[in-house]
């Protein structure tokens, strides 16, 4: 997947609002293919950066992208829910700034791992291939009521009951074996198309369940706030309203930070035109008191 280009979302906004020339250590909690990290290191010659990611394939790409900055970069395979444990194990107990980019990368979408509606392969959706639970397990073994709740809460899908029922009915005939089959089942259940693919919200919900994203996000962000140095900043790029509300609530209720972005920073029209996947991105930033 080295030939695939992933465009980092809100990159200039991150550089301008989250990173300071006074920083000495920055953490990219979701380094992915190294897009944001590359621009941060390029712009700030004295910053050291630690990049975390659970996706081994993405880390391999980041290693290549960031090879020109190898003396200032340390890449680690790990989930940001274990941020404090990982960094403490490296002898790092505080840092000056941190970024969480919660979106899927092009490497994941094009990697035949079940994230895409068109993947004619096992519905996997694990960001960390060492984890046990897969999307195949969710769609083929979860009870109707549990499926319905996941699709409704994580996907904010109005037709969650119809989709969950359709999934359960189909798997009675035979297991749902590919992501494309799953997408087709959802399409039939919704019976209409809109600006986004009808399966988008359900795929999002199943992916969040597989990867424990909501719980992990709370843990990782709260630990990051705790480890931030004074006047250090934390930024989170989210792509759907549940994540955005979670971050807004954490920042607002934490006594340790002040909110910098009263309203989230959104992509400019030019960025959306050049990178349509950025259209739903929201960047929220808070500063350690």
N, C-alpha and C positions, 0 to 999 in steps of 0.2 A: 504493500500500500504506500510505498515511499513516493510513488508518482502522483498520488492524490494530494491536492492542495486544499488545506483547510484555512479559511480566512478568519482570523480572530475578530470577534464581535466587539464593537465599541472600543477599539484599541486606542485611538487617540484620546478618547474620553477617560480611559483608565490611566494613561500616561499623565494627562493634565491634572486630574483630580485625585488620584489615589497614590501616586508615587512622588516622592520628594528627593531632590538632590542631596538632602541631608541624611537620607537613609543609608544604613550600612548593610542591613540584611532584610531581604524581602522573601516572602513565602508565596509560591504559586501552588495553592492547594489542589488544583485540578489542571496540571500542566499540559495534559493532552499532547498535541504534536509540537508544543513549544512556541506557538504563535505569539501570545502575549509576552512570554518570557523573553523571546528574542528581541522584541521591540523595547522592553524595559532595559535589558542589558546593553543594547545598542545606544540608547539615549543617555543612560546613566553609567558612566565608566567606572565608578567606584563601588557600585552596589554588588553584593554577593547575593545569590539566589538559590533557594532550595525548592525543588519542584517535586510534588507528590502526584501520583496517579495509580489507580488500581489496575489500569489496563496496560498489560505488558507490551502489547503492540504499539500503543501510543507512546510509551516511554522509549521504545527503540527508535521511533521517528524523531522524538524530541532530542535524543542523544545525537542524532545526525544533524538536526537543525541548529543545535546549540554548540556544536563541536568547536566553533571558533571562540567560545567563551568558557572552555572547559575548566580553566583555573578559577573561575568565579561561580561555577554551577555545581550543585550536587543534586542528582536525581535519585528518587527513592520510590520503590513500588510499595504503595500502601493507601489505605482509605483515610480520607480526612476525618472520619469519626475517631481515628486513633492518632490524630495530630499531636496531641500532647505527649503521648507515649513514644511515638516515633522520634519527635524532636528531642525530647529529654534523653532518649537513648543515644542521640548523637552529641549530647552535651549542650544542646540549645534549649534555653529556658525562657527566652523572650526574643522578639523580632520587632521591626519597625513598621512593616506593612504586610498585608496579605490579601490575595484575590481568590475568590471562589467563582468559577465559571461553570454553571450548572447545565449547560447545553450539551447535546450529543455532538460529537465531531463527525466530520465527513468520513474519517477512517472507520468509525463504528457503523455508520449508515451504509457504507459501501463494502463492509468486510464480510458479508454473507454470514451474519451472526443472529439474524432474525429481527433486527431492529427496523428493517425496511418492509413496507407493505408488499413489495415485489420479490422478497427473498423466498426462493423456492427451496427452502432448507428448514431444518428443525427450528422452531421458535425458541431461541435460547435467551437472548436479551441480557445476559450477564455482562456487566462491565468488568468483573473480576472472574476469570474462568476457573478460579480455584473454589468459588462458592458452589454450594450444592443445588440450591433452588434455581430452576429455569422457568421460562415462560411456558414451556411444554407442560411442566408440572402444574402450573397455575390453571391453564385453560382445560387441562384434561382431568384434574383431580379435585379442584376446589368445588365446594357445594354452591348451588345456585345463589343462596342468600349472601355468601361471602363474596362471590364474584360480583354480584350486583352492588354490594357496598363498596368494593374496591373501585369499580368503574365509575360509580357515582361520586365518591369522595376524592379519589386521586385524579380522575379524569374530568370531573365536573361535567359528566355526560348526562344530558336530560333523558336519554332513552336507554339508560343503563339496564333497566328491567328487561326490555326487549332484547338487548344484546346478550345479556347473561343467559336468558332463556334460550336464545338461538344457539349459543355456544354449547349449552348443556344438551339440547336436543340433537345437535349434529354429532357430538362425541358419543352419543348412544349408538350411533350407526357404526362409527369407527373413530379411532383417535384423530385429533386434529394434528396433522403431521408437519405442516409448513406454515410459515408466517403469511404466505400468500393465501392459503386456505382460510386462515383466521381473518384476514382482511376481507375476503370475499363474503364470509359469513356475516361480518359486521355490515358490509355494504348492503346485503340483502335485508338485514334486519332494520336498517335505517331508511331504506327505500328512497334516498334522495342524496344529492350531492350539493356541496356548497363551495365556498372559496378554498377550504382546506379539505383534504381527503377525509371521507366519513369515518375512517378507522383511527384518525389521529389521536383523539382523546382516549380511546380504549387502549391503544398501544402504549400511550404515555402512562396510563394507570397501571398496566401490567408490568411495564418496565420499572416503575417506581416500587411496586410490590416486590419484584424479583431482587432489586438492589437495596431495599430498605431505605429509600432516599430521604423520606421525610424525617424519620428518627435520626438518621446519620447527619442530616443537615443541622438539626438543632444542636446535637452534640458537638459537631465540628465548629460551628460558628461561636457557640458559647465558650468553648475552650480557646478559640482564637482570640476572642475578646479578652479573656483572662491573661493570655500570654503577651498581648500587645504592650509595647513600651508606651509611656506617656506621649501624647500628641501623635502616636502612630495611628494609621488608618486601616480599616477593613472595608473591602468592597465585595459585593455579591452581584453577579449577573444572573438573573433568573429569566425563565422563558414561559412561565404560565402563572396564573393568578394565585394558586395555592402556595407555591414557593415564595412569590412576592409578598403575600400577606404574612407568611411565616417570618421572613426577614424583617419586614416592617415592624411586626410585633416585638421581635427580639431586640431590635435597636431601640424602639420606643420605651420598652420596659426595663432595659438594663441601666443600672445606676452608674455603670463604669464608662459609658460612651455618650457622646453627643451626636445627634443626627446631623449630617452635613447636607444631605439631599432631602429636602422637605418633600419634593416630588422626585420620582426616579428619573434618571437620565435615559433618554430614548435615542435610538439611532436617527441620524439625519436622513432626509429623503435620498440623498446620493448613495449612502451606504446601503439602504434597503434596495435600491435599484441594482447596485453591484452585487449584493449578497442578500437575496430575498429571505434566507433563513434567519436573518437578523431582525425581521420585522416585529417580533414579539419580545425582543430583549429589553430588560429593564435593569439598570445599574443603580444600586443603593449603596451609599457610603456613610460610615460613622467614624468618629475620631475618639480615641481613648482620652479620658479626662486626666 
